[in-house]
Amino acid sequence: MPHRDRKASRASLAAPRRRPSLVRPPRGLWVEVERGFHVGNERGIFLGSVKAADPEPGFHAFGATSEHLGHFVALDEAKAAVVAASTVSAPGELTH
């Protein structure tokens, strides 16, 4: 094996190949600030809120500008709707 090929073999074993990073949509960090009232943010940017519906069961989802996004049976569905209403326009930047 020529000298150059051995170096290439060692380099391929030593350095793992990196896959290109995929841009992920925001997931949000959710905090229940008051019983039944959850707010979400992504990297310090407000995404919206979810409020427990009363007296009916379920949750109301609201976007960043308080627009009503809908009524959902499950909390996770309501949070997902808030996140879906926000999109990534550039790395680290959200638009609504």
PADRENKE-154342 format. One record per residue: x, y, z of N, C-alpha, C in turn; residue in one letter; residue number from 1. Coordinates in pm, whole numbers, plus 32768, in hexadecimal, padded with zeros to 4 digits. Layout:
// residues N
SITE     nu     nv     nw    cau    cav    caw     cu     cv     cw   code   pos
SITE      X      Y      Z      X      Y      Z      X      Y      Z      A   NUM
...
//
This chain:
// residues 96
SITE     nu     nv     nw    cau    cav    caw     cu     cv     cw   code   pos
SITE   8055   7F8A   8000   8000   8000   8000   8059   807B   8000      M     1
SITE   8047   80D4   7FA0   809A   814D   7F9C   8082   81A3   8019      P     2
SITE   80E5   81F4   8038   80E2   8249   80B0   8067   82A4   80B3      H     3
SITE   8045   82DF   8042   7FD4   833A   803C   7F50   82F3   805D      R     4
SITE   7F3D   827B   8030   7EC3   8230   804B   7EB5   820E   80DF      D     5
SITE   7F24   81EF   8122   7F1D   81D1   81B1   7EEE   824A   8200      R     6
SITE   7F1F   82C0   81DA   7EF3   8339   821F   7E5D   834F   820B      K     7
SITE   7E2F   833A   8193   7DA0   834A   8178   7D4F   82E5   81C7      A     8
SITE   7D81   826B   81D3   7D3A   8204   8220   7D32   822A   82B2      S     9
SITE   7DA2   8258   82E9   7DA3   8281   8376   7D48   82F9   838D      R    10
SITE   7D4A   8357   8331   7CF6   83CF   8340   7C62   83AB   833F      A    11
SITE   7C3C   834D   82EA   7BAE   8329   82E4   7B83   82DE   8361      S    12
SITE   7BDF   8296   83A2   7BBD   8250   841D   7BBB   82AE   8494      L    13
SITE   7C13   8311   8492   7C20   836B   8505   7BB1   83D2   850B      A    14
SITE   7B8B   8408   849B   7B28   8474   849B   7AA1   843F   846D      A    15
SITE   7A3D   8440   84C5   79B9   8413   849A   797F   8475   8435      P    16
SITE   7933   8442   83D9   78F4   8497   8376   7880   84E2   83B5      R    17
SITE   7876   855E   8393   7807   85B0   83C7   779C   85BD   835E      R    18
SITE   7723   85AF   838B   76B2   85C5   8332   7690   8659   8334      R    19
SITE   7660   868C   82C6   7637   8719   82C9   75C7   872B   832E      P    20
SITE   75CD   8798   8378   7565   87AE   83DE   74E2   87D1   839A      S    21
SITE   7478   879F   83D3   73F2   87B9   83A0   73B5   882B   83F0      L    22
SITE   7372   8883   83AD   732E   88F0   83F2   72AC   88B8   8428      V    23
SITE   729B   88C2   84AB   7223   888F   84EA   71C3   8900   8509      R    24
SITE   7142   88E5   84FC   70E3   894C   8525   70E9   895E   85BC      P    25
SITE   70C1   89CF   85ED   70C7   89E5   867D   706B   8986   86C9      P    26
SITE   709A   8957   873B   7048   8902   8792   7010   8953   8804      R    27
SITE   705B   89B3   8830   702E   8A09   889B   704B   89D3   8926      G    28
SITE   7064   8A2E   8980   7071   8A10   8A0D   6FEF   8A3F   8A4C      L    29
SITE   6FAA   89E4   8A8F   6F26   8A02   8AC6   6F2B   8A0A   8B5D      W    30
SITE   6EEB   8A70   8B93   6EE4   8A84   8C23   6E52   8A9D   8C49      V    31
SITE   6E24   8A59   8CB0   6D9D   8A74   8CE5   6DAC   8AE3   8D4B      E    32
SITE   6D89   8B5C   8D23   6D9C   8BD2   8D79   6D2C   8BE3   8DDE      V    33
SITE   6CBC   8BA7   8DC0   6C48   8BAA   8E18   6BFB   8B2A   8DFB      E    34
SITE   6BB3   8AF8   8E5C   6B6D   8A7A   8E46   6B17   8A80   8DC7      R    35
SITE   6B36   8A27   8D67   6AEB   8A21   8CEB   6B16   8A84   8C80      G    36
SITE   6B7D   8AD6   8C9B   6BAB   8B39   8C3A   6C3F   8B23   8C1E      F    37
SITE   6C5C   8AFB   8BA1   6CE5   8AD9   8B78   6D15   8B3E   8B11      H    38
SITE   6D92   8B67   8B1D   6DCF   8BBF   8AB8   6E49   8B79   8A7E      V    39
SITE   6E60   8B93   89FE   6ED0   8B54   89B9   6F2E   8BBB   897D      G    40
SITE   6FAD   8B9A   897E   700F   8BEE   8939   7078   8B95   88FA      N    41
SITE   70BB   8BCA   8898   7126   8B84   8852   719B   8BE4   8848      E    42
SITE   7207   8BC2   888C   727F   8C16   888C   725F   8CA6   88B4      R    43
SITE   7209   8CB5   8918   71E9   8D39   894C   717E   8D85   88FF      G    44
SITE   7144   8D48   889A   70DB   8D8A   884B   7055   8D4C   8870      I    45
SITE   6FF5   8D9F   8893   6F71   8D71   88BC   6F2A   8D2E   8848      F    46
SITE   6EFA   8CB3   885C   6EB1   8C69   87F5   6E1B   8C7A   8801      L    47
SITE   6DEA   8C79   887B   6D5B   8C82   8891   6D36   8C41   8915      G    48
SITE   6CB6   8C25   8926   6C89   8BEE   89A5   6C1B   8B87   898F      S    49
SITE   6C03   8B3A   89F6   6B99   8AD6   89F8   6B51   8AE5   8A7D      V    50
SITE   6ACC   8AEB   8A75   6A7C   8AFC   8AED   6A16   8A8B   8AF6      K    51
SITE   6A09   8A52   8B6C   69A5   89EA   8B82   691B   8A26   8B6B      A    52
SITE   68CA   89DF   8B1F   6843   8A0E   8B04   67ED   89F7   8B80      A    53
SITE   6795   8A57   8B9B   6740   8A4A   8C11   66B6   8A7F   8BEE      D    54
SITE   664F   8A3A   8BFA   6639   89C0   8C44   664A   8941   8BEF      P    55
SITE   6652   894E   8B69   665F   88D7   8B15   66ED   889E   8B20      E    56
SITE   66FE   881D   8B04   6784   87E2   8B09   67D7   880E   8A90      P    57
SITE   6858   880A   8A9F   68B1   882A   8A31   6901   88A9   8A49      G    58
SITE   693E   88DA   89DE   699A   894B   89E8   698A   89A8   8970      F    59
SITE   6996   8A2A   898A   6996   8A8E   8920   6A27   8AB7   8907      H    60
SITE   6A4E   8ABB   8888   6AD6   8AE3   8863   6AD3   8B6F   8827      A    61
SITE   6B35   8BC0   884C   6B41   8C49   881C   6BCD   8C61   87E8      F    62
SITE   6BD7   8CA8   8777   6C59   8CC8   873C   6C9D   8D3B   8784      G    63
SITE   6D0E   8D64   874E   6D60   8DCC   878D   6D1A   8E53   8796      A    64
SITE   6CBB   8E6C   873E   6C72   8EEB   8744   6BE5   8ED6   8779      T    65
SITE   6BD4   8E6D   87C7   6B56   8E4A   880B   6AE7   8E1E   87AD      S    66
SITE   6B05   8DFE   8730   6A9E   8DCB   86D6   6A79   8D3E   8701      E    67
SITE   69F8   8D21   86FD   69C6   8C9D   8727   69E5   8C39   86B8      H    68
SITE   6A2E   8BD0   86DB   6A56   8B6A   867A   69F9   8AF3   8679      L    69
SITE   69AA   8AE5   86E1   694A   8A77   86E2   6938   8A3A   876B      G    70
SITE   68D8   89DD   8772   68BB   8993   87ED   68EA   8905   87D7      H    71
SITE   6932   88CD   8838   696D   8849   882B   694A   87F5   88A5      F    72
SITE   693C   8774   888F   691B   8717   88FA   6993   8705   8957      V    73
SITE   6A0A   86F6   891D   6A83   86D9   896D   6AE0   8753   8974      A    74
SITE   6B22   8760   89E4   6B81   87CD   89F9   6BF1   87C9   8991      L    75
SITE   6C27   8752   8975   6C93   8747   8913   6C68   8774   8888      D    76
SITE   6BEC   8759   8863   6BB8   8786   87E2   6BB2   881E   87DB      E    77
SITE   6B86   885C   8847   6B7D   88EE   884C   6C09   892C   8844      A    78
SITE   6C68   88F3   888D   6CF2   8925   8887   6D2B   8916   87FA      K    79
SITE   6D10   88A5   87BB   6D41   888E   8732   6D07   88F5   86D1      A    80
SITE   6C8A   891C   86E5   6C4C   8981   868E   6C90   8A08   869E      A    81
SITE   6CB4   8A2A   8719   6CFB   8AA8   8731   6D82   8AA5   86ED      V    82
SITE   6DCA   8A38   86FD   6E4D   8A2B   86BF   6E41   8A30   8627      V    83
SITE   6DDC   89EC   85F0   6DC9   89EA   855F   6DA7   8A74   8527      A    84
SITE   6D6C   8AC9   8578   6D4A   8B50   854B   6DC5   8BA8   853D      A    85
SITE   6E35   8B7E   8579   6EB3   8BC7   856E   6F0E   8B7B   850F      S    86
SITE   6F57   8BC6   84BA   6FB3   8B86   845C   703D   8BC1   846A      T    87
SITE   70A1   8B73   8446   712C   8BA1   844A   714B   8BE3   83C5      V    88
SITE   7176   8C62   83C7   7196   8CA7   834B   722C   8CA8   8330      S    89
SITE   727B   8CA3   839A   730D   8C9E   838F   733F   8C5B   840C      A    90
SITE   73B8   8C26   840C   73EA   8BE5   8486   73DE   8C43   84FE      P    91
SITE   7395   8C15   8562   7386   8C62   85DC   731B   8CCE   85D7      G    92
SITE   72D2   8CD9   8569   726E   8D43   855D   71E6   8D05   853F      E    93
SITE   7180   8D33   8583   70F8   8D03   856E   70A5   8D71   8531      L    94
SITE   7047   8D4B   84DD   6FE6   8DAB   84AB   6F5D   8D76   84CA      T    95
SITE   6EFD   8DCC   84D5   6E74   8DA2   84F8   6E18   8DCB   8489      H    96
//
